[in-house]
C-alpha cells in the first residue's frame, strides 16, 4: 500500500509522541491540522502566528533542531512528499534566507503541516500560511483578494531577508546577540549539519530517496559555510536588513493605519511582526529604536500587543534566545 501523508504522520507520531493540541478543539478529537515545528524557528513562528490569528486548532509536534530531530528519516520522508506535491525541487544553494522559491526545498527543516482532512502535506512557511488562509471564509482572510498583490510583495521581502546569517553569523561590529548565541559562528554551525548528513548518508546508503535528501541538505550547508559568514557577507546581510527596515518605515509613514495596508491586520503585518521581533531578539532593534525609524518602532510596539503574536511567539516556551 502506498504511503499517505496521514499514515506517515502516524508513523512519525509513534516516534515523537502524542503531541499537544493547541487552540479550541472538541474534547477527545484530533484537530484537522498537525504542525511539526520548533519553538525558536522563525518560519515556525510565522505559521503559529497565522494559526492563532485565524483561530485554527492544531496538533503540535515540537522538534528539537539542535538535537537533529528534523533529520529523522521518517520526518525527511514526510517532507519529501511536501516538496514533490508543492512542485519544489530539492534545495541546491543557500542565500542566507529561508526562501524555498530562491533556494529549493530543504528536506530537513521546519515547519511542516499535515492536513488530515485532505491527506495533504505542505512545506515552506509562506506556502503553509497561504494554504491555511485559503481555507477560511473570505471575510476572515488575512490576504483579501483586493490586496493580494501588495501583500505578496511584502511576503517576498520578508521571505528573502538574511535570517540565517543574522542568527548564527557574527556581526562585523558589536555582537549584541544573546549570550548563548555568541559562542557560535556560522561556519561551525553549518559544518555540524554537514557532519550530521554524513552520518545519515552512511546509515541509509541503500535508500535512494533519503540519500538524495541528505546529499541536497549537505550541499546547502556546505555552501553556507563557504560563502555566508565572511566579514563582507555579514556586512551585506545586515545592510539588506537595514534597507528593508528603512523601506518599511517609509511605507508605514504613508499608511493611514498602524498596519501596512488597512485598519485590520493582514498576512503582511504578521510576517513583518515575526521578522522584526526576531531581529529584536537578536539584538538588532537598534536599527529602528530611539526614533531612528519611528514608524517601525510604533509597528513593533503594536505587534507586541497582538494576542496571536504574544501566544505564538513572545510567550511560547523556548521561542526566545
C-alpha positions in Angstrom: 0.0 0.0 0.0 1.3 3.4 -0.9 2.2 5.7 2.0 -0.1 8.6 2.5 0.5 11.9 4.4 -1.8 10.7 7.2 -0.1 7.3 7.5 3.4 8.8 7.5 2.3 11.3 10.1 1.0 8.5 12.3 4.4 6.7 11.9 6.2 9.9 12.9 3.8 10.4 15.9 4.9 6.9 17.2 8.4 8.3 17.4 7.8 11.8 18.6 4.9 11.0 21.0 1.2 12.1 21.0 1.9 15.9 20.6 -0.2 18.7 22.2 -3.5 20.1 21.0 -3.2 23.9 20.6 -6.4 26.0 20.3 -10.0 25.2 20.9 -10.8 21.7 19.7 -13.6 19.3 20.7 -12.6 17.1 23.6 -11.3 13.7 22.5 -10.8 14.7 18.9 -7.7 15.2 16.9 -7.6 18.5 15.1 -7.6 18.7 11.3 -4.0 20.1 11.2 -0.8 18.7 12.5 2.2 21.0 12.7 5.8 20.0 13.0 7.7 23.0 14.2 10.4 24.3 16.5 9.9 26.8 19.3 12.6 29.3 18.1 12.4 28.7 14.4 11.3 32.0 12.7 9.5 30.1 10.0 7.6 28.1 12.6 6.7 31.3 14.4 5.1 32.7 11.2 2.9 29.6 10.9 2.0 29.6 14.6 1.0 33.2 14.5 -1.2 32.7 11.5 -2.9 29.7 13.1 -3.5 31.8 16.2 -4.8 34.8 14.2 -7.2 32.6 12.2 -8.1 30.7 15.4 -7.4 27.3 14.0 -6.6 24.5 16.3 -3.8 22.0 15.6 -1.8 19.1 16.9 1.6 20.4 17.8 4.8 18.3 17.5 7.8 20.3 18.6 11.1 19.2 17.1 14.4 19.9 18.7 16.5 21.4 16.0 19.8 21.3 17.9 19.3 17.6 18.7 18.8 16.9 15.0 15.2 15.8 15.1 14.5 17.4 11.7 16.9 14.8 10.2 14.9 11.8 11.3 14.3 9.6 8.3 10.5 9.4 8.9 10.3 13.2 9.0 12.5 13.7 6.0 10.3 11.3 4.0 7.2 13.3 5.0 9.0 16.5 3.9 9.9 14.9 0.5 6.2 14.3 -0.1 5.5 18.0 0.6 8.4 19.1 -1.7 7.1 17.0 -4.5 3.5 17.9 -4.2 4.4 21.6 -3.9 6.4 21.4 -7.1 9.6 22.4 -5.3 12.9 20.8 -6.4 15.3 19.9 -3.6 17.5 22.6 -2.3 20.5 23.5 -4.4 22.0 26.6 -2.7 21.9 28.8 0.4 21.3 32.5 0.1 21.1 33.2 3.9 17.3 33.4 3.6 14.6 30.8 4.3 13.1 31.2 0.9 12.1 27.9 -0.8 11.4 29.8 -4.0 15.0 31.1 -4.1 16.9 28.1 -2.7 14.8 25.0 -3.3 13.1 22.7 -0.8 15.1 21.7 2.2 14.1 18.2 3.3 15.3 18.6 6.9 13.8 21.8 8.3 10.6 23.0 10.0 7.8 23.8 9.7 5.7 21.1 8.0 1.9 21.0 8.0 -0.3 17.9 7.5 -3.9 18.5 6.7 -5.6 15.2 7.9 -8.9 16.0 6.1 -7.2 16.5 2.7 -4.4 13.9 3.3 -2.1 16.7 2.3 1.4 17.8 3.4 2.6 21.3 2.9 6.1 22.6 3.3 7.6 26.2 3.3 6.2 28.6 5.9 4.8 31.0 3.3 3.0 28.3 1.4 1.6 26.9 4.6 0.3 30.3 5.6 -1.3 30.9 2.2 -2.8 27.4 2.3 -4.4 28.0 5.8 -5.7 31.4 4.8 -7.3 29.9 1.7 -9.4 27.6 3.8 -11.2 30.2 5.9 -14.1 32.3 4.8 -13.3 35.3 2.5 -14.4 37.8 5.2 -11.8 36.4 7.7 -8.8 36.0 5.3 -5.5 37.7 6.1 -4.8 38.1 2.4 -8.0 39.6 0.9 -8.3 39.4 -2.8 -8.2 43.2 -3.3 -4.8 43.3 -1.5 -3.1 40.2 -2.7 -0.6 41.8 -5.0 0.6 44.3 -2.3 0.6 41.6 0.5 2.5 39.1 -1.7 5.2 41.7 -2.4 5.7 42.2 1.4 5.8 38.4 1.9 8.6 38.1 -0.7 10.6 40.8 1.0 10.4 39.2 4.4 11.0 35.7 2.9 14.3 36.7 1.4 15.8 38.5 4.4 19.1 37.0 5.8 17.7 35.4 8.9 20.2 32.5 8.9 23.2 34.8 8.8 21.8 37.1 11.5 21.1 34.2 13.7 24.3 32.3 13.7 26.8 34.6 12.0 28.9 37.1 13.9 28.2 40.7 13.1 31.1 42.8 11.9 30.6 45.3 14.7 29.4 44.8 18.3 27.7 41.4 18.8 24.5 42.2 20.6 23.0 38.7 20.2 22.0 36.8 23.3 25.0 35.2 25.2 24.1 31.7 24.2 24.5 32.6 20.5 27.8 34.5 20.8 29.8 31.3 21.2 28.5 30.2 17.8 29.8 31.3 14.4 28.1 30.4 11.2 30.8 28.1 9.8 30.9 25.8 12.7 27.1 25.7 12.9 26.7 24.8 9.2 29.5 22.3 9.3 27.8 20.5 12.2 24.9 20.0 9.9 27.2 18.7 7.2 28.5 16.1 9.6 25.0 15.1 10.6 24.2 14.5 7.0 27.3 12.4 6.6 26.2 10.1 9.4 22.8 9.6 7.8 24.3 9.1 4.4 26.3 6.2 5.7 23.4 4.7 7.7 20.9 4.9 4.9 23.2 4.4 1.9 20.8 1.9 0.3 17.8 4.2 0.4 17.8 6.3 -2.8 15.2 8.9 -1.7 16.9 9.5 1.7 20.4 9.7 0.1 19.2 12.3 -2.3 17.6 14.3 0.5 20.7 14.2 2.8 23.0 15.0 -0.1 20.9 18.1 -1.0 20.9 19.2 2.6 24.7 18.6 2.9 25.4 20.6 -0.2 23.3 23.5 1.1 25.1 23.7 4.4 28.5 23.4 2.8 27.7 26.3 0.6 26.6 28.3 3.7 29.8 27.5 5.5 31.9 28.6 2.5 30.0 31.7 1.4 27.7 33.2 4.0 29.8 34.2 7.1 32.8 36.2 5.9 33.0 39.8 7.1 31.9 41.0 3.7 28.9 38.6 3.6 27.8 39.6 7.1 28.1 43.3 6.3 26.0 42.7 3.3 23.4 40.8 5.3 23.0 43.5 7.9 22.9 46.1 5.1 20.0 44.3 3.5 18.1 44.1 6.8 18.7 47.8 7.4 17.5 48.8 4.0 14.4 46.6 4.3 13.5 48.2 7.6 14.0 51.7 6.2 11.7 50.9 3.3 9.1 49.5 5.6 9.3 52.7 7.7 8.5 54.8 4.6 5.5 52.6 3.8 4.2 52.7 7.3 4.6 56.5 7.4 2.3 56.9 4.5 -0.3 54.4 5.8 -3.4 55.8 7.4 -3.3 53.0 9.9 -0.9 51.3 12.3 -0.7 48.5 9.8 0.6 48.3 6.3 -2.5 48.2 4.1 -5.7 48.6 6.1 -7.1 49.1 9.6 -7.0 45.4 10.3 -4.1 43.0 10.4 -3.1 41.2 7.2 -0.7 38.4 6.5 2.0 41.0 5.6 1.7 42.6 9.0 2.1 39.2 10.7 5.2 38.3 8.7 6.8 41.6 9.4 5.9 41.4 13.1 7.6 38.0 13.4 10.6 39.2 11.4 11.1 42.4 13.5 10.7 40.6 16.8 13.3 38.1 15.7 15.7 41.0 14.9 14.9 42.4 18.3 15.6 39.1 20.0 19.0 39.0 18.2 19.9 42.5 19.4 19.2 44.3 16.2 16.4 46.6 17.4 19.0 49.4 17.2 18.0 49.6 13.6 14.8 51.3 14.5 14.8 52.2 18.2 15.5 55.7 19.6 13.3 57.1 16.8 15.7 56.1 14.1 12.7 54.6 12.3 9.7 55.9 14.3 7.0 54.2 12.2 8.7 50.8 12.5 9.2 51.4 16.2 5.4 52.0 16.6 4.7 49.0 14.4 6.8 46.7 16.7 5.1 48.0 19.8 1.6 47.4 18.2 2.7 43.9 17.1 3.7 43.0 20.6 0.2 43.8 21.7 -1.5 41.3 19.3 -2.9 38.2 21.1 -1.7 36.0 18.3 1.9 37.3 18.5 2.0 37.0 22.2 0.7 33.4 22.3 2.7 32.1 19.3 6.0 33.9 19.8 6.6 36.1 22.8 5.0 33.7 25.4 5.6 30.5 23.5 8.0 28.4 25.7 11.6 28.4 24.3 10.8 30.8 21.4 13.2 33.5 22.5 17.0 33.0 22.6 
